Amino acid sequence: MSFSLEFQRQETHLVLPRYSPYILSENIYDLLFQYVLTPEREALLKKFIQKLDNYTKSNPQAPFSISLSALEFLGEGWQELKLLNWTEIPVAVFSIHFTSDASPEEKEESLAELQHLMLMNYDEEQHLIYIYPRNMIW
């Protein structure tokens, strides 16, 4: 396992509550649709809902969260999520760098080992790891 982690920043995220997220995405879309007034914002909302759907279909080892800055397109609409018991938490963001000769299996093993050590999610597109506070109940 050859990789390095580089601290990027601290972000404030909204975290999906632990209750049944499977029925949640359609309800969230209906609720938040009133805050998207342009086709561009609707596309961003659909992207958010797709991320939530993908999360619920995976075998999550950590909570679903999204940065407040990623929800700016909703204006005050992101407050609706807080009314649904989404919680604001600080999240540490790290980039992960694998050695150039690391195989896909080695990368997967490294990520699995990191998941044993900390409560985290991996963003494969951006090669970022979101690390949640150790005192977070999950």
N, C-alpha and C positions, 0 to 999 in steps of 0.2 A: 504494500500500500504506500504509494508515493503521491502525496498531495500537500498543499499548504492552504491555510486559511488566511484571508486578509480582511481585517475589519474595514467596513465601508462607511457605516453610519448607524445611527439610532433612529427609528421611526415609531410613530404612534399608529397602531393598527386597531381596527375593530375586529373582534373575534366572535365568530358564530357561536351561539350558545349550544350546549351539548344535546338539547332535545332534537327530536327527529328532523334532520335536515332534508329528508327525502321529499317531503311535501312542501318544503319551504321555498324552493326556487320559484315556483309558479306564483305563490302568494307574494313573494318579494317583487317579482316583476310587475304584478298588478298594482301593488302598493306604490312602487317607485316610478312607474310609468308617467304618473302625473307631473313628475319633476323634470322630465326630458321633453324639451320644447323644440328640438331640432333633430333632423335625421342623424347628425353626427353624435349627438348625445344618446339617441336611441341605440346606435351601434355600440357605444361604450357600455350601455346598460346590458345589452345582449351578450357582450363579451364577459362582463362580470357574472351574469347568470350562467354562462357556459362554464366558467371557471368553477363556480359553485357546484354545478352539475357534475363536472369531472371529478371534483373532490369527493362528492358523496358516492360516486361509483367506484372510487378507489378504496383501498383498505387503509384508511388514514391512521397514522400513528401519532399525529399531532393535530391541533385544531386548524380550522380554516380561518384565515385572517386576510385582511386587505388594508393597505395603508390609507390613512385619511386623505393623503394627497391624490391617491388613485380614485377617490370618490368625489373629488371636487366638481366633477361634471354634474353632480346631483344638486349643487347649491346646498340649500338647507335640508334637502331630502335625505341626506345621510343620517340626520337626527331620527328619522323614522326607524332606522335599524336599532338605534339605542332604545327606542320604545319597545322593540321586540327582544330586549334583553341582550343585545350585542354589547360587548364590553370593550372599553378602550384600554389597551395595554402597551407598554413599551416593548419593542422588538429590536434585537440587534441583528444587523444585516452584514453578512460576510460573503465575500466572493471565494470560490474554491478553485484552485488551480491544480490540475493533475499533471504529472510528468507527460511529456510528449509520447512516450512509448507505453502509456497505461492502456490496457485493453478495456473494452466495455465491461467485462466481468470484474476486473480490478476496481474500476470506478464504482460499480454497483456494490462490491464488498466494502469499499471505503465508506460509502454513504450509509450502508447498513450498520457499520461499526459506529459511525458518528451518531446514528439514531439510537444506539444503545447507550451512548454517553450523555445525550442531551435531548430535550424536547425541541424538535426542529422540523421544518419543511424545506424541501429543495425545489428551486425553480430551475428546471432543466434548460429553458430557453436562454435565461440570463446568467446561468451558472452561479446563482446566489443561494445562500442558505439563510433562512429566517430562524433565529433562535429565540425561544420564548423564555420568560422568567422562570427560574427554578421553583418558585413558590406558587406557580400557577396550578390550579386544580384542573386536571384533565382526565 
